[in-house]
Amino acid sequence: MTYPADQAYLKWMAIAAFCIAFAPLVWPVLRARP
């Protein structure tokens, strides 16, 4: 894991995991808004 592409890949995978983990918590709040 010494290539910049691998670092970017890990970064985007972390962002995707973060979004997937918090989507169920944020989605009801967004839908509740008028």
C-alpha distance matrix in Angstrom:
0.0 3.8 5.8 8.2 8.8 5.9 7.2 10.6 10.2 9.5 12.3 14.6 14.2 15.2 18.0 19.1 19.2 21.2 23.6 24.2 24.9 27.3 28.9 31.6 32.6 32.8 34.3 37.7 38.0 37.5 40.0 42.5 42.8 45.8
3.8 0.0 3.8 6.6 8.6 7.1 7.7 11.0 11.8 11.7 13.7 16.2 16.5 17.4 19.8 21.3 21.8 23.4 25.7 26.7 27.5 29.6 31.2 34.1 34.9 34.8 36.5 39.9 40.0 39.3 42.0 44.4 44.4 47.4
5.8 3.8 0.0 3.8 5.4 5.4 6.7 9.0 10.0 11.0 12.8 14.7 15.6 17.0 18.9 20.2 21.4 23.0 24.8 26.0 27.2 29.2 30.3 33.5 34.4 34.0 35.4 39.0 39.1 38.0 40.6 43.3 43.1 45.8
8.2 6.6 3.8 0.0 3.8 5.4 5.0 6.3 8.5 9.9 10.5 12.4 14.2 15.3 16.6 18.3 19.9 21.1 22.7 24.3 25.6 27.2 28.3 31.6 32.4 31.6 33.1 36.7 36.5 35.3 38.1 40.7 40.3 42.9
8.8 8.6 5.4 3.8 0.0 3.8 5.4 5.1 6.1 8.6 9.8 10.6 12.1 14.1 15.3 16.3 18.2 19.8 21.0 22.3 24.1 25.8 26.5 29.8 30.9 30.2 31.2 35.0 35.1 33.7 36.2 39.0 38.8 41.3
5.9 7.1 5.4 5.4 3.8 0.0 3.8 5.4 4.9 6.1 8.5 9.9 10.3 12.2 14.2 15.1 16.2 18.1 19.8 20.7 22.1 24.3 25.3 28.3 29.5 29.2 30.4 34.0 34.3 33.3 35.8 38.5 38.5 41.3
7.2 7.7 6.7 5.0 5.4 3.8 0.0 3.8 5.4 5.2 6.1 8.7 9.8 10.5 12.4 14.2 15.3 16.5 18.4 19.9 20.9 22.7 24.0 27.2 27.9 27.5 29.1 32.6 32.5 31.7 34.4 36.9 36.8 39.6
10.6 11.0 9.0 6.3 5.1 5.4 3.8 0.0 3.8 5.5 4.9 6.2 8.5 9.8 10.5 12.2 14.1 15.2 16.5 18.2 19.8 21.2 22.1 25.5 26.3 25.5 26.8 30.5 30.4 29.2 31.8 34.5 34.2 36.9
10.2 11.8 10.0 8.5 6.1 4.9 5.4 3.8 0.0 3.8 5.4 5.3 6.1 8.6 9.9 10.5 12.2 14.1 15.3 16.3 18.1 20.0 20.7 23.9 25.2 24.7 25.7 29.4 29.7 28.6 31.0 33.8 33.9 36.6
9.5 11.7 11.0 9.9 8.6 6.1 5.2 5.5 3.8 0.0 3.8 5.5 5.0 6.1 8.6 9.7 10.3 12.1 14.2 15.1 16.2 18.3 19.6 22.5 23.5 23.5 24.9 28.4 28.7 28.0 30.5 33.0 33.3 36.3
12.3 13.7 12.8 10.5 9.8 8.5 6.1 4.9 5.4 3.8 0.0 3.8 5.5 5.2 6.3 8.7 9.9 10.6 12.4 14.3 15.3 16.7 18.1 21.3 21.9 21.4 23.0 26.5 26.4 25.6 28.4 30.8 30.7 33.7
14.6 16.2 14.7 12.4 10.6 9.9 8.7 6.2 5.3 5.5 3.8 0.0 3.8 5.3 4.9 6.0 8.5 9.7 10.4 12.1 14.0 15.3 15.9 19.4 20.4 19.6 20.8 24.4 24.6 23.5 26.0 28.7 28.7 31.4
14.2 16.5 15.6 14.2 12.1 10.3 9.8 8.5 6.1 5.0 5.5 3.8 0.0 3.8 5.4 5.0 6.1 8.5 9.8 10.4 12.1 14.2 15.1 18.0 19.4 19.3 20.4 23.9 24.5 23.8 26.0 28.7 29.2 32.1
15.2 17.4 17.0 15.3 14.1 12.2 10.5 9.8 8.6 6.1 5.2 5.3 3.8 0.0 3.8 5.4 5.1 6.1 8.6 9.8 10.4 12.3 14.0 16.9 17.5 17.6 19.3 22.6 22.9 22.6 25.1 27.4 27.9 31.1
18.0 19.8 18.9 16.6 15.3 14.2 12.4 10.5 9.9 8.6 6.3 4.9 5.4 3.8 0.0 3.8 5.5 5.0 6.2 8.6 9.8 10.7 11.8 15.2 15.8 15.1 16.7 20.3 20.2 19.5 22.2 24.6 24.8 27.8
19.1 21.3 20.2 18.3 16.3 15.1 14.2 12.2 10.5 9.7 8.7 6.0 5.0 5.4 3.8 0.0 3.8 5.4 5.1 6.1 8.5 10.0 10.3 13.5 14.9 14.6 15.4 19.0 19.6 18.8 21.0 23.7 24.2 27.2
19.2 21.8 21.4 19.9 18.2 16.2 15.3 14.1 12.2 10.3 9.9 8.5 6.1 5.1 5.5 3.8 0.0 3.8 5.5 5.1 6.0 8.6 9.8 12.3 13.7 14.2 15.5 18.7 19.5 19.4 21.5 23.9 24.9 28.1
21.2 23.4 23.0 21.1 19.8 18.1 16.5 15.2 14.1 12.1 10.6 9.7 8.5 6.1 5.0 5.4 3.8 0.0 3.8 5.5 5.1 6.2 8.3 11.2 11.5 11.7 13.7 16.8 17.0 17.1 19.6 21.7 22.4 25.8
23.6 25.7 24.8 22.7 21.0 19.8 18.4 16.5 15.3 14.2 12.4 10.4 9.8 8.6 6.2 5.1 5.5 3.8 0.0 3.8 5.4 5.3 5.6 9.1 10.0 9.5 10.8 14.2 14.7 14.2 16.5 18.9 19.6 22.8
24.2 26.7 26.0 24.3 22.3 20.7 19.9 18.2 16.3 15.1 14.3 12.1 10.4 9.8 8.6 6.1 5.1 5.5 3.8 0.0 3.8 5.6 5.3 7.7 9.8 10.3 10.8 14.0 15.4 15.2 16.8 19.4 20.7 23.8
24.9 27.5 27.2 25.6 24.1 22.1 20.9 19.8 18.1 16.2 15.3 14.0 12.1 10.4 9.8 8.5 6.0 5.1 5.4 3.8 0.0 3.8 5.8 7.1 8.2 9.8 11.3 13.8 14.9 15.6 17.5 19.4 20.9 24.4
27.3 29.6 29.2 27.2 25.8 24.3 22.7 21.2 20.0 18.3 16.7 15.3 14.2 12.3 10.7 10.0 8.6 6.2 5.3 5.6 3.8 0.0 3.8 5.6 5.3 6.2 8.5 10.9 11.4 12.3 14.5 16.2 17.5 21.0
28.9 31.2 30.3 28.3 26.5 25.3 24.0 22.1 20.7 19.6 18.1 15.9 15.1 14.0 11.8 10.3 9.8 8.3 5.6 5.3 5.8 3.8 0.0 3.9 5.4 5.2 5.7 8.9 10.1 10.1 11.8 14.1 15.5 18.8
31.6 34.1 33.5 31.6 29.8 28.3 27.2 25.5 23.9 22.5 21.3 19.4 18.0 16.9 15.2 13.5 12.3 11.2 9.1 7.7 7.1 5.6 3.9 0.0 3.8 5.7 5.5 7.1 9.4 10.5 11.3 13.1 15.3 18.6
32.6 34.9 34.4 32.4 30.9 29.5 27.9 26.3 25.2 23.5 21.9 20.4 19.4 17.5 15.8 14.9 13.7 11.5 10.0 9.8 8.2 5.3 5.4 3.8 0.0 3.8 5.8 6.6 7.4 9.5 11.1 11.9 14.0 17.6
32.8 34.8 34.0 31.6 30.2 29.2 27.5 25.5 24.7 23.5 21.4 19.6 19.3 17.6 15.1 14.6 14.2 11.7 9.5 10.3 9.8 6.2 5.2 5.7 3.8 0.0 3.8 5.7 5.3 6.3 8.8 10.1 11.3 14.9
34.3 36.5 35.4 33.1 31.2 30.4 29.1 26.8 25.7 24.9 23.0 20.8 20.4 19.3 16.7 15.4 15.5 13.7 10.8 10.8 11.3 8.5 5.7 5.5 5.8 3.8 0.0 3.9 5.4 5.1 6.2 8.6 10.3 13.4
37.7 39.9 39.0 36.7 35.0 34.0 32.6 30.5 29.4 28.4 26.5 24.4 23.9 22.6 20.3 19.0 18.7 16.8 14.2 14.0 13.8 10.9 8.9 7.1 6.6 5.7 3.9 0.0 3.8 5.5 5.1 6.0 8.8 12.0
38.0 40.0 39.1 36.5 35.1 34.3 32.5 30.4 29.7 28.7 26.4 24.6 24.5 22.9 20.2 19.6 19.5 17.0 14.7 15.4 14.9 11.4 10.1 9.4 7.4 5.3 5.4 3.8 0.0 3.8 5.5 5.1 6.6 10.4
37.5 39.3 38.0 35.3 33.7 33.3 31.7 29.2 28.6 28.0 25.6 23.5 23.8 22.6 19.5 18.8 19.4 17.1 14.2 15.2 15.6 12.3 10.1 10.5 9.5 6.3 5.1 5.5 3.8 0.0 3.8 5.5 5.5 8.8
40.0 42.0 40.6 38.1 36.2 35.8 34.4 31.8 31.0 30.5 28.4 26.0 26.0 25.1 22.2 21.0 21.5 19.6 16.5 16.8 17.5 14.5 11.8 11.3 11.1 8.8 6.2 5.1 5.5 3.8 0.0 3.8 5.4 7.7
42.5 44.4 43.3 40.7 39.0 38.5 36.9 34.5 33.8 33.0 30.8 28.7 28.7 27.4 24.6 23.7 23.9 21.7 18.9 19.4 19.4 16.2 14.1 13.1 11.9 10.1 8.6 6.0 5.1 5.5 3.8 0.0 3.8 6.4
42.8 44.4 43.1 40.3 38.8 38.5 36.8 34.2 33.9 33.3 30.7 28.7 29.2 27.9 24.8 24.2 24.9 22.4 19.6 20.7 20.9 17.5 15.5 15.3 14.0 11.3 10.3 8.8 6.6 5.5 5.4 3.8 0.0 3.8
45.8 47.4 45.8 42.9 41.3 41.3 39.6 36.9 36.6 36.3 33.7 31.4 32.1 31.1 27.8 27.2 28.1 25.8 22.8 23.8 24.4 21.0 18.8 18.6 17.6 14.9 13.4 12.0 10.4 8.8 7.7 6.4 3.8 0.0
